[in-house]
């Protein structure tokens, strides 16, 4: 489900593992810009800075990472846009485990 607020979009996930399995990853595309700067704040927060704006992405219940080296293996539906994969690594691997997590996008500030 999604929650929309004035300055933040939050995606909510509930993962129920039916069997023991491979690690679960949720991949979100971040549009790449030539001047994009990626700032890893901690395991659950990454800031993307470009053109004087900061997009803060924060996960609750999972670790975040940018998999820029593997971006070629993901299908890009719009060839004119290049996206880098933002990956949420979902913890747990036992059958019957339920994991609740969220991913929030927020524009933090704009400089001129």
Helices and strands as residue ranges (DSSP letters): E 2-4, E 8-16, E 24-31, E 37-42, E 45-50, E 53-60, E 62-66, G 68-73, E 83-90, E 98-110
